[in-house]
Amino acid sequence: MQTQDVRTLIEQMSIEEKAAQLQQLATPFFKGASDRGAVTGPLIGMDVSDDAIANTGSVLGACGAAETNRIQQKHLEENRLGIPLLFMADIVHGYQTIFPVPLAMGCTWDLELAGQSAAVAAKEASVSGVHVTFAPMVDLVRDPRWGRVMESTGEDTYLNGVFAAAQVKGFQGDSGGTEVGKLISCVKHFAAYGAPEGGRDYNTVDVSELTLREQYLPAYRAALDAGSEMMMTAFNTVFGVPATGNAWLMRDLLRKEWGFQGPVISDWGAVKELIPHGVAEDSAEAAEKSLKAGVDIEMMTTTYIESIPELVRNGILEEEVIDEAVERILRLKQKLNLFERPYRHADEALEQEVIRSQEHLEAARKTAADSCVLLKNENEVLPLQKEQTVAVIGPFADHTDILGQWSWRGKPEETVTLVQGLKTTAGAGNILSAEGSRVEETDETLLKEALQAAEKADVIIAALGEPSEWSGEAGSRTDITIPRAQRELLARLRKTNKPLVSVLFNGRPLDLQEITEHTDALVEAWFPGSEGGSALADLLLGSVNPSAKLTMSFPQSVGQVPVYYNHFNTGRPKSEGRDGDRYLSKYLDSPNEPLFPFGYGMSYTTFQYSGFHLDKTEITRKDTLNAKVTITNTGTRDGKEVVQLYVRDHAGEAVRPLKELKGFQKIHLAAGESREVAFSIKEEDLRYWHPDMTYRSDRGTFSVMAGPNSRDLETGVFKLSDN
Ligand code: GLC
């Protein structure tokens, strides 16, 4: 079907058919769906006429070639004009082969790995009939109380942008998601969903335009620049107006300033939520405001099909606005060739061949091993020796709940647990296991069994964490410690005076003060996915040398939150005060610094930084500054190091962060090997948003810093001149 034909088709559509084309419904509403499902939760009370369903434009959450083909076939029999459905779903960190959650993926600092993981997810989902994935989620996050930090790649704008682009390329390939094995990417949630007050999901977001543009918007832009074809609105307010009804955000900025032409979809129910937000009196006003803001698809509420015909008849909405929205959706269907091939790449035979293939499982295992962060390793307790007897103790020792949220097609029974991974890799005879405690309750019997196992072991692994449903959507917590029962178990294990390794399964930065005190070694495993146990075995037994680095700061306590590396200096910086000074920006009861900083992670080997230097002390706007530093692997094992480059603008027209990540290189060094790493800095790297909303650099003094994390840095200084 050609573009002109799309317009011809729109002319044939009634206003009711146009309105329904803008509707997205979940699978229980579709005839032919194998599981009409218990109409529970948000679906309760949604009454949608058969006629509206027959004209609906897209489906949420259907997958499986048989399922999507069955729904599509029924739909084409009932749709007057033969307009096929689009199938959209949340393929966030894998389809059935589940990869580490994105916050873990970010810790790999490996863009190629991120792209490969997205490509594997796309391959499995596309043969299963999915056309569009609601990913990547690129919301900047600074508050670990918010459960959805697990879906983000962290607290840094630049890093989130490059990871967003890598994931979009992995999902879509080079032809915008149209080729076999690829998906259309719908980036989310626009905008600044990651900044809710109190870290409470769906809560108010109130950031300045300067902060919005400087910190929160760039990663969405990076995803669109990488070709993401769709955008999803956020639940929250921006400048006091809910994003889904925010014409400044969606029309002035997204469409006019950025030139985005693709479809915009609301988040689940976000259109009708304009009513409880308090900017719409009823469904009709919610529909009117969302459409005027440029939201093309209404997900899982029905204000559009209820209100559009009358809003147009009453002249409140121009039909042209509706036609534009319909055209964007039909164009996407046309781009995917759905009019000619409505069943597209859904293929039951291919599903058998592609899903959870050995190649995919290996990719998940490698990614997971490279995403686990070594945070402590006293007396080189790690890596373990194969001949050691190891007691794996804790509620997560043999637990399959290590896939993390948004892994709905992943099967716990197919997940490799920590104990299984160790037994397979090290030999079952060497591995003992005991639950030790429940996730939240102490149990004397379990404790006794655990201490007996510990008695027989040379080394103890404490497998601790939070259940996956304690993070993810609507998973906000005010207490970000490991549950008390598990901390008490760890303290009892510490008393055995045996070498003690703690492995953590969690979806957010936690307050780990009590954990770090009672353990010799500490591995942050996040939710490592289908091959989590195998990957951890590779890491703990040393066949993989850890190289991951944190992309979100771990606070000393929740009282510090938000704590992030690229903060401002303030007028009374503690770092510049004298000992005993009271009147400084500091706490009476806590350090200012996080327990583990952004960019931090250890290796089984050691790296030395030397010879840091800049090739100029002053540059013009046309020059390039070159910074070089030599890294030497001074240990006995080969390893990978993430060399990070930060810049500080010492005096701007607005306050500027003490440091901002401007580049990184992940390098492999053999034991004893040295390598010089070079970074170039141009004037455009020094630009920022000014109070007058212009994006430009200022002349003046800058610092350039290089090092293994955001704290331990070598510094050089240069000037940017005016000419
Ligand atoms: C949810 C999430 C969003 C997801 C959508 C569809 O409420 O906020 O990230 O893509 O609904 O499942």
Residues whose N, C-alpha, C, O or C-beta is under 5 A from the ligand:
A	BS01	GLC	D90 F134 D267 W268
